[in-house]
Amino acid sequence: MHVRSPARSMGTSLAAAVVLLLLMRAADAEIRTTLILSDSRPLILFEQFGFERGGKATLSIRRSVWNLRPGSRRTAVDPSLMGFVLISGNQFPRINNESAYAAADPGDNGDGGAGYCVLTSEYALPVLRLSDVPPGGVTTTVTIDDPDEYAVLFSNCQDGVETDLPVGLRPLPTIYTAVSAVYFAFLAAWACACVRHRATAERIHAVMGALLLFKALKMACAAEDSWYVERTGTPHGWDVAFYVFGFFKGVLLFTVIILIGTGWSFLKPYLQEREKNVLMIVIPLQVIENLLLVVIGETGPTGQGWIVLNQVFLLVDVICCCAVFFPIIWSIRSMREASKTDGKAALNLQKLTLFKRFYLLVVGYLYFTRIIASAFLALLSYKYQWGVNVAVEAASFAFYLFVFYNFHPVEKNPYLYIGDAEEDDAAEREMDNEGGF
């Protein structure tokens, strides 16, 4: 059996000593005493009990106290929206249908869109509302007309769990917190690797470490942002930190891809003029892209020119994605040409293989996070929008893992170092690979 709780909750705490006397007959009954303390659940199942026709259910409340949850934006509690009901087993399917329709069309459920409330359902047998409980407590009895097994439920209809996140994004605080923890652990492992192999660590490895740091900080701020929005409706300044760290992460990500694509630091200590030009194009574009992201995120569809800004944002993003391919392609071509003249066939073969994989990975990563994710979002139900965030973060982590593993600081990296004994064996394979890619 499943009963949908209201879509939102005011988050009250109920402290009540409740005595449930569920009597079928005077000689055949069960007495239950239950203490409820600081419980904000919108639905609480107390007991299930079978009744014959004419059976009586007696409920006694000795004391009830409720308080607003810390941080709640509400100023008062409405006790008429909290109370006890009996629901028979035959009526649960009908209540399921009611709650499903209310969830699909929350603006047409008879209570101003506040969410489904089982207290007002025609299929539930009302017992007592807390607004009817005097200071000294109360005892009430209802007679059962239809024999069946009944469930005793306490319902809090003060709008379910208070949240300002769409239903499809409510898992985001937990998801972002987990992702942030993973990247902080990743950063710690990377720092240990750089310290352990500091003799072979290059400047590019420090830049890669900075990328991990800003990625972890961005996800931590995203978790705090969504957490505060869910509970208070405003990000409490965490959106500013999110945009700042997101800016540095975006610039560093494209910078790292370009620098690795050129072989800077671990293959050569300088950048050619054309490679510098690519950086000089991509970095300002990343500044523009992040500024557009802030404007789009803060204004929303009601802002003037919002659609145009989205189109400009996509155009800038596509230009950045295309620009990072050029250094990788140039490196692949130069390695192929060098292999014909410097006599280091095996080394260049290994480098070519690595850079081809890196090229394909960059293509796949950018294609998935820009195009596939958008298509995935269009196909998903609004309730599962968080699945796109999980998919994007999983793809991002796989991308980072491949790049950092293959370009980590280590002496005689198998991808970047080949001994002289292997040169002759690889010469013929290098000739076979000419014309490929």
N, C-alpha and C positions, 0 to 999 in steps of 0.2 A: 504494500500500500504506500502511496506517495501523495503527500499534500504539499503543494507549493506554498512557501511562506511569502509574505509581502515582499515587493521588490526592494523596499527600503525600510530602515528602522530608525527610530529616534534614540534607540540605545538606552532604555531605562534599566534600572536595577531593581529587582523585586525581592524583598525579604519577607517571606510569608511562612507561617506555620499552618499547614493545611491538613485537616483531617478529612479523609474521604471515607464515608460510610456507604458502601455500595451494597444495597440490600435487595435481594430477590424476595426473600420472605424473612419474617422476624427470626426464624430458626435457621436460616440458610444465608449467611452474609459474611462479608470480609471487611475488616477495618484496616485502613492504611493511614499512617501518619507520615507526612513528607515535609522536610524543611527545604525551602528554596532561598538561596542567598546570592545576591549580586549576579543575577542571571538575566542577560539581555536577549535570549533567544526569542524569535517571534512566535514559535510554536514549541510547546513542551508536552510530551505525552506522559501522562501519569500512570494510567492503568487501563487494561482491557478486561471487561467483565461481561458474562452472559446473563441476560435477563429474560424472564418469562413475561407474558402479558400481565400488566398490573404490578410489576415489580417497581420498587422505588429506589432512587439514588439520592442520597443525602450528602451534601457537601457543607463542611463547616470551616470557616476562616477565622482564626483567632486574632490574627494581626497582619496587617499588610502595610508596607512602606515602600515608596519608590522614589528614585532620585534620577536627575539627569546625569548622563555619562559625562565625565570630564572632556571638555573640548566640543561638546554639542552646541550647535547654534540655536537650538530651541530654548525658550525661556520658561516653559511650563509643560506639565504632563497632563494629558487628558485621560483620567481613569476610566471613562466610558468606553475607551478603545482597548481595554484590557479586561479579560474575563474568561470564564470556563464554559465549555460546550461538551455535549455528548454527540458522537458520530457513530452511526451503526455501520456494520460492515457492508451492507447493501448500498449505502449512500456514498461511500468513498469514491467509486468511479465517477459519480455525478459531480462531486466536489473537485475531483481531478480535472474534469472538463471545464468547470467554472474557472479554476485557477489558470488553466492553459489559455482560455480565451482572454482572460484578464491580462496575462503576460503578453499575449500577441497584440492586444489593443488596450493598453493601460489607460487611455483617455476616455473609454466608454464602459466603465465598470460601476457607474452609479455613485462614485465617491470622489469625483473630481480628479481622477487619475492618481489617487494616493496609493494604489496597489490593492491586490485582492485581500479581503479580510474574511476569515472563516466565521467570525462572530455574526456577520450579516447574511450568511448563506441560508437559503431556505431549506437546505438539506441537513443542517446541523440543529440539534436540539439545545437551545440556550439554557444555561443553568444559573449563572450569576456573573454580573459585571462588577469590577472593583469600585465603580462609582456608587454602587448600592451597598457598599460595606461600611457600616457605622464604625466609630472609633472603638467600640467595645467588641467588635466582631459580629459575625452573623452565621446562621445555619439555615440552609434552604433545601427543600426536597422537591424532586420532580418525579412524576409517574411515567412509567414506560408503557406506551400503547402497542408498539410493534416489537414482538419478541425477536432478539438478535444479540449478537455480541457487540458491545458498545466500547468505544475508546473515549477516555476522559482526557480532554485537551485543554491546556491553558493557551490562550491566543493573545499576543501583543500586536495590535494593529497600528502602532505608532510608526507606520511606514517602514517595517522590516529593518534591514541593516542600513544605517545612514551612509550613503555614498554618493559622490558626485562624479564617479567614473561611469562610463557606459558599461552595460552588462558584459559586453565582449572584451572589456579591458580591465576588469577587476582583478584578474590574477597578475597583472603587470608588476605591482610592488614586489611580490615574492619572486617573480621571474628575474627582474632586474637586480634584486639583491643577490640571488644565486649567481647570476652572470658576473656581477661585480666581484664577488668573492673568488670566483674562478680566475679572473684576470689578475687580481692581486696575488693569488698563489702563483700564477704564471710569471708575473713580474719578479717575485721572490726567487723562483727557480732560474729565471734568466740572469738575475744579478749574481746568483751563486755560480752559474756557468761562466760568466764574464770574469769573476774574481778568480775562479779556479784556473782559467786559461787566459789570464791577463797578458801573458807574453804574446799571444796571437790575437788578442782582442783589438779590433779596429774602431775607428770613429763611427762607422756605420752601425756598429753594435750598440753604441751609446744612443744613437738616434732611434734605433729600434726599441731600446728600453724606455725612452721617453714616450714613444707611441703606446706601449703597453700601459704606462702610468696614466696617460690621459684617457685611454680607453676605459681603464678601471674607474677612474674618477668620474668620467661621464656617466657610466652605468650606475655608480653609487648615487649621483645626483638625480638621475632618472628615477631610481627607486624612491628616494626621498620626495621628489616632486610628485610622483603618482600617489604616494602614500598620503601626503598632505591634501592633495586634491580629492582623494577618495573620502577623507574624513572631514575636511573643512571647506572644500570648494575652491581654495586658493593654494598656490604652491609655496607660500611663505618665503619667497626669494630663491628657492631652489631652482626655479626655471632659469634665473640669471646664471647661476653656476653651471647649470646644464649646457646652456648655450656657449659659455666661455670655454669650458673643457671640450665641448663638441667641436668648437672651432679649431682648437689646437690639434685635436685628434684627427680631424679631416685633413688639415694641412700636412700633418706628419705622415698620414697614411699614403697620400699621393706622393709625398717627397720620398718616402722609403721605397715605394714601388719604382719610382724613377731612378733613384740612386742605385738600387740593386740591379735594375735593368741596364744601367751603364757600367756596372762592375766597379763603381767608385769605392775606394778604400781597400777592398780586399783583392781586386784585380789591377787597379791602377789608382795612383794618388791624386788624380786631377780629373776635371771634367772638360770635355771639348766644348767649343763655342756653341755648337748646335744643341748640346745637352743643357748648357746653361740657359739657352733661349727657351727651351721647353719648361724648365723650372720657373723662369721669369714670366711665362705665360700661365702656368698652372697655379702658382701661389696666389697671384692677384685674383684669378678666377675663383679660387677657393674662398677668398675673403668675400667676394661678391655673393657667392653661393650661400655662405653662412649668414650673411646679412639678410638675404632674401628669405632664408629659413626662419629667421627670427620674426620678420615682418609677417610672413604667412602664418606662422604659429600663433602669433599674438593678436592678429586682426580677425582671422576666420573668414568664412565665406561672405559675411556681411560687409567686409571692407571693400572700398572702391578699388577696382583693378585687381581684385584677388585672383581671378582666373588668369589674367595677363601675367601676374607675378609668378603663378605656378608654371606657366608655359616658359617664361624666361628662366626660371629655376631649372627646369628640365633641360633646356637648351644648354645652359652653362655646365650642368652635370655631364651631359653627353660630350661636350667639348673636352672637359677634363679627362673623362674616361678614354676618349680617343687619343688624347695627347700622350698619355702614359705608355701607349703601345710603341711609339716611335723609338725610344731609347732601347727597348728590348729587341726590336727588329734590327736596329743598327748593330747591337752587340752580336746578334746571331750572324749577321752578314760578315762582320769583321773577323769573327772566329773562323768562319768557313774560309775566308780568304787567307787568313794567317796560317791555317793548317796546311796550305799548299806550299808555303814558303819557309816556315820556321822549323820544319822537321819534327814537330811535337804533335804527331797525329793523335796519339791516345789522349793526351791532355785536352786537346781541343775537342775531341769526340765527346769526352765526359762533360766538358763545359757546354757544348752544344746541346747535349741531352738534357742537362739541368735547366738551361735557359729556355729550351723548347717547352719543358714541363712548366716552368714558371710563367711563360707566356700564355699557355693554355689555361693555367690556373687563374691568372688575372682575368682572362676573357670570361671564364666560367663564373668566377666570383662576381664580377661587375654585372654580367648578364643576369645572374640569378637574383641579386639584391635589387636590381633596377627594374627588370622586366618580369621575371617569373614570380617574384614576390607580389607585384602589383596584380598580376593575373590571378594568383592564389587568393588574394584579398577579395577580389571581385566575385570569386566563386564561393567563398566561405559564408556561412550564416553569420549574422551580426553577433551571435552569442559566442562565436569562437574566433573573433578577430585577433586575440592574443596568440593564436597558432602561427600567424604570420611573423610576429615578433620572435617567437621561439625558432622558427625556421631560419630567419635572417641571422639571428645570433649564433645558431648552430653552424651555418655556412661561414660566418665571419670567424668563428673559433677554428674551424677546419682550415681556413685560409691562413690564419696566423700561425697555426701549428706547423703547417707545411713549410712556410717561409722561414720561421725561426729555427726549425729543425735543420733544414738544408743549408742555412747560412749562419749557423751558430759558430762561435769562436772555438776552434779546435785545431791542434797541430796536425798538419797533413790531412786536411779535410778530404775524404775520399772523392768528393765531387769536384774539388778544385786542385787536387794534387795527384799526379801519376808518376810512379817511379820509372827510371830509364828502361828497366827490363821489360816493361809493358808496351813501350813505344812501337817496337817492330810488329808485335802481334796485332796492334790496332791500326796499323797503316793501311792494310787492305780494307778493313771495315770502313775507314774514313773515305776511301775512294768510292766504295759502294754507296755511301750516304750522300755523295755529291749530287746535287740536283733535287734532294729531298727537301721537305718543308716548304 
